Amino acid sequence: MKNTLLLITAFALTFSSCKKDKSIETNLEVNFSQTVNGESLEQNALQYTNADGQDYSVKKLWYIISDITLHSDEGENVTKDYHFIDIDNPSTLSFTINDLEDANYTSISYTMGLDSIKNISNVYVNEDFHTTMFWPEEMENGMFMGGGYHYMKLEGNYTNDTLAFNTHTGG
């Protein structure tokens, strides 16, 4: 009886003195890479062919993504407001989401550009992308452009190195 009581006491003390597991907080680094047909993009090389059979190159690629959301099994979401990517600036090719709760994250989603609520002129004046991605309200010729920010700027050459294209998308 004495041994049984001692064993029950030891067992009770063991479980009452254990701390509950803390959730593990961790950081997640999200990296961006640009590809064409599954291969890494090589800038300034007239080596790609579009659907119309024209050769093209990419000189510049800038874009904004927003509402970056991680989804977990529990349905919890972790969001980063926005991120600007300039493929010529390695510091923009990744970002870190800090202090994530320990969970099984199953997917990531984002918006290309900024939604209409966030895409307002001069909201991001203090951000690195403000001057490069700003979309004018009105052009010098009086043409109304709408303001806000570009979603993406893709520039390069096609057919040969003297024919340029500039694709600027926005709100």
Disulfide bonds with the S-S distance in Angstrom:
none
